[in-house]
Amino acid sequence: MQYKCTRNRTEAISAAQAIVQGISADGGLFVPECLPSYSMEQLKELGNSSYTGRAMRILKDFLPEFSEEEIRECVESAYSQKKFPGGAAPLVRLPDTNMAFLELWHGPTCAFKDMALQLLPHLLTKSLKKTNCDKTAVILVATSGDTGKAALEGFRDVPDTKILVFYPEKGVSAMQQRQMNTQEGNNVSVCAIEGNFDDAQTGVKKIFTNPEIKKALDENGMLFSSANSINWGRLLPQIVYYFSAYCDAAEQGMITLGQPLNVVVPTGNFGNILAAYYAKKMGLPIKKLICASNSNNVLTEFLSTGVYDRNRTFYTTISPSMDILVSSNLERLLFDLTGGNSDLVSGWMKELNTEGRYQVGEELTAVLKDLFYSGSCDDGKTRETIGKILTEKKYLCDTHTAVAADVYAQYAKDTGDTETPAVIVSTASPYKFADSVLEAVAPGNKQDADDFLKIEQLSSLTGTKAPAPIEELKEKQVRFQNRCQVEEMPKVVLRMAGL
Ligand SMILES: *Cc1c(COP(=O)(O)O)cnc(C)c1O
């Protein structure tokens, strides 16, 4: 299987090259030239495997240059019991409903980014060897919180890699900052910047394309690589858990094999829900792809009208990992739905860049509306939903997951489809956003200023337990207190690379 680029007709590269390169030179994204498809018989076989078995089976189809043994090594180190003590992707059914939460946050950083970022470093180091590259990969990340920590944890002490994470000084939660600044490992660095997430992201992009820095790295046996969600190596692991959830839903008697499921995904950069779309195309019986946004509802509008317009107010919400106005992975969906029309896709992306807006035709809009249901949920409704699910169902969810749960309720009301069982993707532990969740659970309660006391409060109020990685943060030493201005980012990169 070869990989194509969304903005270029001719380019075709191997899976390993796509993973090493991350993004194409013209800014396009890599996509597989065709998708494997799975019969009911094969789904049944998947159902008999463990999570790692399911991952191995699906990855094999997308990574032809990898031997079965290599894929096994990657998958078994990524999803070990030690890394995911609560299971890689358990499906937790809500009592007396046909809804279940797919909990993707039992990894080392308590958010679903671990699902991809525990695997990516293994895929990347093997891909470097396959492309005859003996250089050390320098991973640069700009993060608004969850990605940075998950990438640090995924790459820590991985041979032949170094990782440097920039985060906006005032743009991450106290817990997220602590998670990053206490990061262990001999190849990791963390630096706060004086600016917002966009400044960090723009700074990193500039460094990636700075010819002088590139040359300096090259002469010293290094090259830049990206752990960003546009890397195919991050998307691929996400397809697996939709298949896994379907198998588990069948095993738990929510459905019989072959029956449709709805999936509901709290969405930001469109990576997670795109993986669900690919799974559907590969034969997984998914009925509707339900796209949930917070007040930054650019996708809600796009999926129902065909107009993508980023010229709108940016809201800082209590589901910060979804505070995003340019959903990069949407480009892959458009490429697929236009039958691989790179000219059309490049045109739209250019318009997005210059005008901040583009509109797809009527026909494509109709296809989008058929595949997706989209809705949004503001902070007030998010808090209300957390409280309601806890009271009625004794289940505590985080703010991102609550956005999805509310949009699912909107879907059920709008369409009357309450028959089809639904999987709601749960993307973070409630303890990762303890202050907002606490406010939702006990509105008006005076909160302690100390984050760890908030965690204790949440625990005693709800009878749940904080995941070990969050508990352990309390005892961890702060290792990084770096801070720089945006203009100084290149210097920080060179210093960290030892140049
Ligand atoms: C990143 C993230 C999301 C959004 O996922 P996308 O793949 O960017 O759509 C949702 N919830 C949490 C907790 C996240 O960290």
The ligand as a MOL file (V3000), in Angstrom:
LIG
                    3D

  0  0  0     0  0            999 V3000
M  V30 BEGIN CTAB
M  V30 COUNTS 15 15 0 0 0
M  V30 BEGIN ATOM
M  V30 1 C -7.3220 16.3000 21.4960 0
M  V30 2 C -8.5450 16.1030 22.2870 0
M  V30 3 C -9.8260 16.1290 21.6870 0
M  V30 4 C -10.0350 16.4410 20.2170 0
M  V30 5 O -9.6130 15.3940 19.3820 0
M  V30 6 P -9.3780 15.6480 17.8130 0
M  V30 7 O -8.7930 14.3910 17.2970 0
M  V30 8 O -8.4140 16.7960 17.7430 0
M  V30 9 O -10.6920 15.9780 17.2010 0
M  V30 10 C -10.9250 15.8790 22.4940 0
M  V30 11 N -10.7900 15.6420 23.8260 0
M  V30 12 C -9.5830 15.6220 24.4320 0
M  V30 13 C -9.5120 15.3670 25.8990 0
M  V30 14 C -8.4170 15.8380 23.6930 0
M  V30 15 O -7.2210 15.8150 24.3150 0
M  V30 END ATOM
M  V30 BEGIN BOND
M  V30 1 1 1 2
M  V30 2 1 2 3
M  V30 3 2 2 14
M  V30 4 1 3 4
M  V30 5 2 3 10
M  V30 6 1 4 5
M  V30 7 1 5 6
M  V30 8 2 6 7
M  V30 9 1 6 8
M  V30 10 1 6 9
M  V30 11 1 10 11
M  V30 12 2 11 12
M  V30 13 1 12 13
M  V30 14 1 12 14
M  V30 15 1 14 15
M  V30 END BOND
M  V30 END CTAB
M  END
